[in-house]
């Protein structure tokens, strides 16, 4: 996949995530992580806003996993 396509895909995901509900964010998190991983593998620069968004989504996903644990 070309660098332009990867950037485009990342930007589309970013737009979908902007203001999305938690369920949508959790559903799209793996896709964003995969795009960022492919960008890194291709040696592309990953913008800090995408890295921060991915980190926030990963944190949301971890918290969601622990919300179901009995106390």
Secondary structure, 3 states (H helix, E strand, C coil): CCHHHHHHHHHHHHHHHCCCCHHHHHHHHHHHHHHHHHHHHCCCCCCHHHHHHHHHHHHHHHHHHHCCCCC
